[in-house]
């Protein structure tokens, strides 16, 4: 009798998760940027878009060393490199690479066109000085972040008017992958900002700790309570909503949603609300601050940092507030030194941002041991917490720690080069944010959104933001910054 033969079975390799892909791509981007400190410039070709009135002057490579390729060349290089890199990622996700590459190319061109439109001076110019530079007498003052709104709206139009186009693009519509990659790069950007602020007055830094206490112990708990008790949202909706409103907007909603394993649609819907309401705040709060807080400029500065939930809008709000308050003070004969108001706003916001990873870990631990227990006999299994923990936060922590260590150990000249190198990498973070919001729009069919509860989400946001977040932030700012004045010029 012949012996049975055994045919070896080929076992398909387990695909990488979006989280790990985000970590890998984000780390490569930041590492490539930091190589620039040595004098090389491996990513200086990435495209940037300036605020513009002349479209021909809007696009440019990130550094002058690549000036010969021009704005169009920088755009094409960025498109080609991202298409190749993300197509390799799609292959590891076991997607059809050719389909992804073609559809991603269309997605990229449409999304970046939205960012380009959002940088138009009448939409994006912030200060009176910037308006004068472009020869305009009015602007919506949305900053470049207005491009995120344009991208979101463009995606919404396509989703609701051209559903066939939306279906065709679906292979490339991966907002969680894009935003997670952006968050990894964001860690390095926050680190160089923190390093700069360590030289800020110690009293300002110590008062900044109040932002953490407020955001996590007051804001989060109250928003969660309102979402659960008043609007009867399940936990998977209440957690990202509370995080988005109370902490750091989009990044916090995505991170904490991953930590509790919320369905991907949940933090995506919250993210769209965060950006819309941040722009609304940006248009209102600086003028309120000028009228009522001109005699307490650092109270106004801290308030903007605590109340506005996206980094760009918060810092832009601080810049507008500084321009308005300093102009009013100068008219009365008081000339404050430049940078202290916007610097305080940025410091407060950064203190809040730094703790995204810590809060995600805490929520992963709570959900593993008390909310969604998969093994009641062994609640604290490290493996289960690890499975729930959003891996891209590891990338965020690594890029933050490395960039901070380099910045603090370097002399002023090298630290400036590190800041510039991380700034180059941050251009990719901006692009991934644009891709995220365009993708969110494409996933947002109004009928489905309404069925999923977007109306109730917006109601929670309005009640929380205008009912107590703004006012508690004002109270905290008053308690810690009242009577603290910027130095005179």
C-alpha positions as CSV (number, residue, x, y, z in Angstrom):
1,X,0.0,0.0,0.0
2,X,1.5,3.3,-1.0
3,X,2.2,5.8,1.7
4,X,0.0,8.8,1.8
5,X,1.6,11.9,0.7
6,X,1.1,15.3,2.4
7,X,0.9,18.3,0.2
8,X,2.2,21.4,2.0
9,X,-0.5,24.0,2.5
10,X,0.3,27.6,1.7
11,X,-0.9,29.8,4.5
12,X,-1.7,33.3,3.4
13,X,0.1,36.0,5.3
14,X,-2.0,37.9,7.7
15,X,-2.6,41.4,6.3
16,X,-1.3,44.3,8.2
17,X,-3.9,46.4,10.0
18,X,-4.6,50.1,9.1
19,X,-3.2,51.0,12.5
20,X,0.2,49.4,11.8
21,X,0.3,50.8,8.3
22,X,-0.3,54.2,9.8
23,X,2.6,53.7,12.2
24,X,5.0,52.5,9.5
25,X,4.1,55.3,7.0
26,X,4.1,58.0,9.7
27,X,7.4,57.0,11.2
28,X,9.0,56.9,7.7
29,X,7.7,60.4,7.0
30,X,9.0,61.8,10.3
31,X,12.4,60.0,9.9
32,X,12.8,61.3,6.4
33,X,12.1,64.8,7.7
34,X,14.6,64.5,10.6
35,X,17.3,63.3,8.1
36,X,17.1,66.9,6.8
37,X,18.8,68.1,10.0
38,X,22.0,66.6,8.7
39,X,21.9,68.8,5.6
40,X,20.1,66.4,3.2
41,X,16.6,67.2,2.2
42,X,14.7,64.0,1.3
43,X,11.2,65.4,1.5
44,X,11.6,69.0,0.6
45,X,9.7,68.4,-2.7
46,X,6.4,67.9,-0.9
47,X,3.8,70.4,-2.2
48,X,2.5,73.2,0.0
49,X,-0.2,75.7,-0.7
50,X,0.1,79.3,0.4
51,X,-2.8,81.7,0.9
52,X,-3.3,83.2,-2.5
53,X,-5.1,85.6,-4.7
54,X,-2.9,84.7,-7.8
55,X,-3.4,81.0,-8.4
56,X,-0.2,80.7,-10.2
57,X,1.7,81.6,-7.0
58,X,-0.2,79.3,-4.7
59,X,1.7,76.0,-5.0
60,X,5.3,75.5,-4.1
61,X,7.7,72.8,-2.9
62,X,8.3,72.8,0.9
63,X,11.9,74.1,0.6
64,X,13.7,76.5,-1.6
65,X,16.2,73.8,-2.5
66,X,13.5,72.2,-4.7
67,X,12.4,75.5,-6.2
68,X,13.5,74.4,-9.7
69,X,10.6,71.9,-9.9
70,X,8.0,74.6,-9.2
71,X,4.6,74.2,-7.7
72,X,3.2,72.0,-10.3
73,X,6.2,69.7,-10.2
74,X,5.9,69.5,-6.4
75,X,2.2,68.6,-6.7
76,X,3.0,65.9,-9.2
77,X,5.8,64.5,-7.2
78,X,3.6,64.4,-4.1
79,X,0.8,62.6,-5.9
80,X,3.1,60.0,-7.4
81,X,5.0,59.2,-4.2
82,X,1.8,59.0,-2.1
83,X,0.1,56.8,-4.8
84,X,3.0,54.4,-4.8
85,X,3.4,54.3,-1.0
86,X,-0.3,53.9,-0.3
87,X,-0.7,51.3,-3.1
88,X,1.9,49.2,-1.4
89,X,-0.1,49.6,1.8
90,X,-3.3,48.6,-0.1
91,X,-1.5,45.5,-1.3
92,X,-0.7,44.6,2.4
93,X,-4.4,45.1,3.1
94,X,-5.1,42.6,0.3
95,X,-6.8,45.1,-1.9
96,X,-6.6,45.2,-5.7
97,X,-3.6,47.4,-6.1
98,X,-4.4,48.7,-9.6
99,X,-8.0,49.6,-8.7
100,X,-6.7,51.4,-5.6
101,X,-4.0,53.3,-7.4
102,X,-6.4,54.6,-10.1
103,X,-9.2,55.6,-7.6
104,X,-6.7,57.1,-5.1
105,X,-5.3,59.3,-7.9
106,X,-8.8,60.7,-8.6
107,X,-9.4,61.1,-4.9
108,X,-6.1,62.9,-4.3
109,X,-6.7,65.4,-7.2
110,X,-10.2,66.2,-6.0
111,X,-9.2,66.5,-2.4
112,X,-6.2,68.7,-3.1
113,X,-8.3,70.9,-5.4
114,X,-10.6,71.5,-2.4
115,X,-7.6,72.5,-0.2
116,X,-6.4,74.8,-3.0
117,X,-9.8,76.6,-3.1
118,X,-9.9,76.8,0.7
119,X,-6.6,78.7,0.7
120,X,-8.0,81.5,-1.4
121,X,-7.3,84.8,0.5
122,X,-11.0,85.8,0.8
123,X,-11.6,82.6,2.7
124,X,-8.3,82.0,4.5
125,X,-6.6,85.4,5.3
126,X,-6.7,85.9,9.1
127,X,-5.2,89.2,10.4
128,X,-5.7,92.7,9.0
129,X,-2.0,92.7,8.1
130,X,-2.5,89.5,6.0
131,X,-5.5,91.1,4.3
132,X,-3.5,94.2,3.5
133,X,-0.8,92.0,2.0
134,X,-3.2,90.6,-0.5
135,X,-5.0,93.9,-1.1
136,X,-8.4,92.7,0.1
137,X,-10.7,94.4,2.6
138,X,-12.6,91.4,3.8
139,X,-12.1,87.7,4.5
140,X,-14.0,84.9,6.2
141,X,-10.8,84.4,8.3
142,X,-11.1,80.6,8.1
143,X,-7.3,80.1,7.9
144,X,-6.0,77.3,5.7
145,X,-8.2,75.0,7.7
146,X,-11.1,76.4,5.7
147,X,-9.7,73.9,3.1
148,X,-10.9,71.1,5.3
149,X,-14.4,72.5,5.2
150,X,-14.2,72.8,1.4
151,X,-13.0,69.2,1.1
152,X,-15.8,68.0,3.4
153,X,-18.4,69.9,1.4
154,X,-17.0,68.7,-1.9
155,X,-17.2,65.1,-0.7
156,X,-20.8,65.7,0.5
157,X,-21.9,67.0,-2.9
158,X,-20.4,64.0,-4.7
159,X,-21.9,61.6,-2.2
160,X,-25.4,63.0,-2.4
161,X,-25.6,64.2,-6.1
162,X,-23.3,61.7,-7.8
163,X,-23.7,58.4,-5.8
164,X,-22.3,56.4,-8.8
165,X,-19.0,58.4,-8.6
166,X,-18.9,57.7,-4.8
167,X,-19.3,54.0,-5.3
168,X,-16.5,54.0,-7.9
169,X,-14.1,55.8,-5.5
170,X,-15.0,53.5,-2.6
171,X,-11.8,51.5,-2.8
172,X,-9.7,54.6,-2.0
173,X,-12.1,56.1,0.6
174,X,-10.3,55.1,3.8
175,X,-10.6,58.0,6.2
176,X,-9.4,56.1,9.2
177,X,-6.2,55.1,7.6
178,X,-5.5,58.6,6.5
179,X,-6.3,60.2,9.8
180,X,-4.3,57.7,11.8
181,X,-1.2,58.3,9.6
182,X,-1.7,62.0,10.1
183,X,-1.8,61.6,13.9
184,X,1.5,59.7,13.9
185,X,3.1,62.7,12.1
186,X,1.3,65.1,14.4
187,X,3.2,63.7,17.4
188,X,6.5,65.2,16.1
189,X,4.8,68.5,15.3
190,X,3.4,68.8,18.8
191,X,6.9,67.9,20.2
192,X,8.7,70.7,18.6
193,X,6.0,73.1,19.7
194,X,6.3,71.8,23.3
195,X,10.1,72.3,23.1
196,X,9.7,75.9,22.0
197,X,7.2,76.5,24.8
198,X,9.6,75.2,27.5
199,X,11.3,78.6,27.2
200,X,8.0,80.3,27.7
201,X,7.5,81.9,31.1
202,X,7.2,79.2,33.8
203,X,4.0,80.8,35.2
204,X,2.3,80.3,31.9
205,X,3.4,76.6,31.7
206,X,2.2,75.8,35.2
207,X,-1.1,77.4,34.5
208,X,-1.4,75.3,31.4
209,X,-1.8,72.2,33.6
210,X,-5.3,73.6,34.4
211,X,-6.3,72.8,30.8
212,X,-5.7,69.1,31.3
213,X,-7.7,69.0,34.5
214,X,-10.6,70.9,32.9
215,X,-10.7,69.0,29.6
216,X,-10.5,65.5,31.1
217,X,-12.3,65.8,34.5
218,X,-15.0,68.3,33.7
219,X,-15.7,68.5,30.0
220,X,-15.4,64.8,29.2
221,X,-17.6,63.6,32.0
222,X,-20.3,66.2,31.4
223,X,-20.5,65.6,27.7
224,X,-20.6,61.8,28.2
225,X,-23.4,62.2,30.7
226,X,-25.5,64.4,28.4
227,X,-25.0,62.0,25.5
228,X,-25.9,59.0,27.5
229,X,-28.7,60.3,29.8
230,X,-30.4,63.1,27.9
231,X,-30.0,61.7,24.3
232,X,-29.8,58.0,25.1
233,X,-26.7,57.4,22.9
234,X,-25.0,54.0,23.4
235,X,-21.5,54.1,24.8
236,X,-19.8,53.7,21.4
237,X,-21.3,57.0,20.3
238,X,-21.0,58.8,23.6
239,X,-17.2,58.2,24.0
240,X,-15.9,59.6,20.7
241,X,-18.4,62.5,21.0
242,X,-17.2,63.4,24.5
243,X,-13.6,63.1,23.4
244,X,-14.1,65.2,20.3
245,X,-15.8,68.0,22.2
246,X,-13.7,68.0,25.3
247,X,-10.1,67.1,24.1
248,X,-8.7,67.6,20.7
249,X,-11.4,67.2,18.1
250,X,-10.7,64.8,15.2
251,X,-7.6,63.1,16.6
252,X,-9.2,62.4,20.0
253,X,-12.5,61.1,18.5
254,X,-10.6,58.7,16.2
255,X,-8.2,57.6,18.9
256,X,-10.7,56.9,21.6
257,X,-13.2,55.4,19.2
258,X,-10.5,52.9,18.2
259,X,-9.7,52.2,21.9
260,X,-13.3,51.1,22.6
261,X,-13.7,49.4,19.2
262,X,-16.5,51.7,18.1
263,X,-17.7,51.2,14.5
264,X,-15.6,53.3,12.1
265,X,-18.6,55.4,11.1
266,X,-19.0,56.8,14.6
267,X,-15.8,58.8,15.1
268,X,-15.9,59.8,11.4
269,X,-19.3,61.5,11.9
270,X,-18.1,63.2,15.1
271,X,-15.0,64.4,13.3
272,X,-17.1,66.2,10.7
273,X,-19.0,68.0,13.4
274,X,-15.8,69.0,15.2
275,X,-14.4,70.9,12.2
276,X,-17.6,72.6,11.4
277,X,-18.1,73.9,14.9
278,X,-14.4,74.9,15.2
279,X,-14.9,77.2,12.3
280,X,-18.0,78.7,13.9
281,X,-16.1,79.4,17.1
282,X,-13.2,80.9,15.1
283,X,-15.6,83.4,13.6
284,X,-17.2,84.4,16.9
285,X,-14.9,84.0,20.0
286,X,-12.0,86.4,19.1
287,X,-14.4,89.3,18.7
288,X,-16.2,88.4,22.0
289,X,-12.7,88.3,23.6
290,X,-11.8,91.7,22.3
291,X,-15.0,93.3,23.6
292,X,-15.0,91.7,27.0
293,X,-11.5,90.6,27.8
294,X,-9.2,93.3,26.4
295,X,-8.0,94.2,29.9
296,X,-7.1,90.5,30.6
297,X,-5.4,89.4,27.3
298,X,-4.0,86.1,28.7
299,X,-7.5,85.1,30.0
300,X,-8.7,85.5,26.4
301,X,-5.7,83.6,25.1
302,X,-6.2,80.6,27.4
303,X,-10.0,80.7,26.7
304,X,-9.4,80.2,23.0
305,X,-7.1,77.3,23.7
306,X,-9.6,75.6,25.9
307,X,-12.7,76.2,23.8
308,X,-11.7,75.6,20.2
309,X,-11.2,71.9,19.4
310,X,-8.8,71.8,16.5
311,X,-5.2,72.8,16.6
312,X,-5.2,75.1,13.6
313,X,-8.4,76.8,14.5
314,X,-7.4,77.3,18.1
315,X,-4.0,78.9,17.2
316,X,-5.6,80.9,14.4
317,X,-8.2,82.1,17.0
318,X,-5.3,83.1,19.3
319,X,-3.7,85.0,16.4
320,X,-6.9,86.9,15.6
321,X,-7.5,87.6,19.3
322,X,-3.9,88.9,19.7
323,X,-4.3,91.2,16.7
324,X,-7.7,92.6,17.9
325,X,-6.6,93.0,21.6
326,X,-3.2,94.5,20.8
327,X,-4.8,97.0,18.4
328,X,-7.3,98.0,21.1
329,X,-4.6,98.3,23.7
330,X,-2.4,100.3,21.4
331,X,-5.2,102.8,20.8
332,X,-5.2,103.4,24.6
333,X,-1.4,103.8,24.7
334,X,-0.5,100.3,25.9
335,X,1.8,98.2,23.6
336,X,2.0,94.5,24.4
337,X,4.9,92.4,23.2
338,X,4.0,90.3,20.2
339,X,3.5,86.6,20.5
340,X,2.4,86.2,24.1
341,X,-1.4,85.9,23.4
342,X,-1.1,83.4,20.6
343,X,1.7,81.6,22.4
344,X,-0.5,81.1,25.5
345,X,-3.3,79.8,23.3
346,X,-0.9,77.3,21.6
347,X,0.6,76.2,24.9
348,X,-2.8,75.4,26.4
349,X,-3.8,73.5,23.3
350,X,-0.6,71.5,23.2
351,X,-1.0,70.5,26.8
352,X,-4.4,69.0,26.0
353,X,-3.1,67.3,22.8
354,X,-0.2,65.6,24.5
355,X,-2.6,63.4,26.5
356,X,-4.5,61.8,23.7
357,X,-2.5,58.6,23.9
358,X,-2.8,58.4,27.7
359,X,-6.6,58.9,27.6
360,X,-6.9,56.3,24.8
361,X,-5.0,53.8,27.0
362,X,-7.2,54.5,30.0
363,X,-10.3,54.0,28.0
364,X,-9.0,50.8,26.5
365,X,-8.3,49.5,30.0
366,X,-11.7,50.5,31.3
367,X,-13.5,48.9,28.4
368,X,-11.5,45.7,28.6
369,X,-12.1,45.3,32.4
370,X,-15.5,46.8,33.1
371,X,-17.6,47.6,30.0
372,X,-17.0,45.0,27.3
373,X,-15.5,42.1,29.2
374,X,-14.7,39.1,26.9
375,X,-13.2,36.9,29.6
376,X,-14.9,37.5,33.0
377,X,-12.6,35.1,34.8
378,X,-9.5,37.2,33.8
379,X,-10.5,40.8,33.2
380,X,-7.1,42.3,33.2
381,X,-5.6,40.2,30.5
382,X,-2.8,42.3,29.0
383,X,-3.4,40.7,25.6
384,X,-7.0,42.0,25.5
385,X,-6.0,45.5,26.4
386,X,-3.3,45.3,23.7
387,X,-5.8,44.2,21.1
388,X,-8.0,47.1,21.9
389,X,-5.3,49.7,22.2
390,X,-5.1,51.8,19.0
391,X,-1.6,50.9,17.7
392,X,-1.2,54.2,15.8
393,X,-1.0,55.9,19.2
394,X,2.3,54.1,19.6
395,X,3.6,55.9,16.5
396,X,2.3,59.2,17.9
397,X,4.2,58.6,21.2
398,X,7.4,57.6,19.4
399,X,7.5,60.6,17.1
400,X,6.6,62.9,19.9
401,X,9.4,61.4,22.2
402,X,12.0,61.4,19.5
403,X,11.4,64.9,18.2
404,X,11.1,66.3,21.8
405,X,14.4,64.6,22.9
406,X,16.2,65.9,19.8
407,X,14.9,69.4,20.2
408,X,15.7,69.7,23.9
409,X,19.2,68.2,23.6
410,X,20.2,70.4,20.6
411,X,21.5,73.9,20.6
412,X,19.4,76.8,19.2
413,X,20.7,76.5,15.7
414,X,20.2,72.7,15.5
415,X,16.8,73.0,17.2
416,X,15.7,75.5,14.5
417,X,16.7,73.0,11.9
418,X,14.8,70.2,13.7
419,X,11.7,72.5,13.7
420,X,12.1,73.1,10.0
421,X,12.5,69.4,9.3
422,X,9.5,68.5,11.3
423,X,7.6,71.3,9.5
424,X,8.4,69.6,6.2
425,X,7.0,66.3,7.5
426,X,3.9,68.1,8.8
427,X,3.0,69.0,5.2
428,X,2.1,65.3,4.8
429,X,0.0,65.5,7.9
430,X,-2.0,68.3,6.3
431,X,-2.4,66.3,3.1
432,X,-3.6,63.3,5.0
433,X,-6.1,65.5,6.9
434,X,-7.4,66.8,3.6
435,X,-7.8,63.3,2.3
436,X,-9.6,62.4,5.5
437,X,-12.2,65.1,5.3
438,X,-12.9,64.6,1.6
439,X,-13.4,60.9,2.4
440,X,-15.7,61.7,5.3
441,X,-17.8,63.8,2.9
442,X,-17.9,60.9,0.4
443,X,-19.2,58.6,3.2
444,X,-21.9,61.1,4.3
445,X,-25.1,60.4,2.4
446,X,-27.6,62.8,4.1
447,X,-30.4,60.3,4.3
448,X,-28.1,57.7,5.9
449,X,-26.6,60.3,8.2
450,X,-30.0,61.3,9.5
451,X,-30.9,57.7,10.0
452,X,-27.6,57.2,11.9
453,X,-28.4,60.1,14.2
454,X,-26.3,63.0,12.9
455,X,-29.1,65.4,14.0
456,X,-28.9,64.1,17.6
457,X,-25.1,64.3,17.5
458,X,-25.2,67.9,16.4
459,X,-27.8,68.7,19.2
460,X,-25.4,67.2,21.8
461,X,-22.6,69.3,20.3
462,X,-24.5,72.5,20.4
463,X,-25.8,72.0,23.9
464,X,-22.4,71.0,25.2
465,X,-20.3,73.6,23.4
466,X,-22.5,76.6,23.9
467,X,-24.2,75.4,27.1
468,X,-21.1,74.9,29.2
469,X,-17.8,74.1,27.4
470,X,-17.2,77.7,26.4
471,X,-18.3,79.1,29.8
472,X,-16.4,76.6,31.9
473,X,-13.4,77.3,29.8
474,X,-13.8,81.0,30.4
475,X,-14.1,80.4,34.2
476,X,-11.0,78.2,34.3
477,X,-9.1,80.8,32.2
478,X,-10.2,83.6,34.6
479,X,-9.2,81.6,37.7
480,X,-5.7,80.8,36.4
481,X,-4.8,83.8,34.3
482,X,-6.7,86.8,35.7
483,X,-4.2,89.6,36.3
484,X,-1.4,88.0,34.4
485,X,-0.3,90.5,31.7
486,X,1.9,90.0,28.6
487,X,5.2,92.0,28.9
488,X,5.2,95.4,27.2
489,X,6.9,95.9,23.9
